[in-house]
Amino acid sequence: QVQLVESGGDLVQPGGSLRLSCTASGNICSIYDMGWYRQAPGKQRELVATITSSGNLYYSGSVKGRFTISRDNAKNTVSLQMNSLKPEDAAVYYCNIFCVGTSRQYWGQGTQVTVSS
């Protein structure tokens, strides 16, 4: 069983910063991508950023230049540094693991990010 535990969600003013963290534990597959998704009320869950086991990065266009994803393979953690936050960034943010060999995915429980003055 794989568990993902996120932390760091909070209320922040527009223009502010937050850092989300996610720690994975359990029987994690050998090669996996880690990423962050988000879901705002009434909208579909969308990909925010991913990082492969070798460090290749992907960002959605809406966060590129403002968000930075990083991972620590030794600690099975992935972080998302979010700067210059906008009201449209408000959502529940979910941590994700994608197993490259099996295509199996695991999700965290989500952490709420609210951007409001």
Secondary structure, 3 states (H helix, E strand, C coil): CEEEEEECCCEECCCCCEEEEEEEEECCCCCEEEEEEEECCCCCCEEEEEECCCCCEEECCCCCCCEEEEEECCCCEEEEEECCCCHHHCEEEEEEEEECCCCCEEECCCEEEEECC
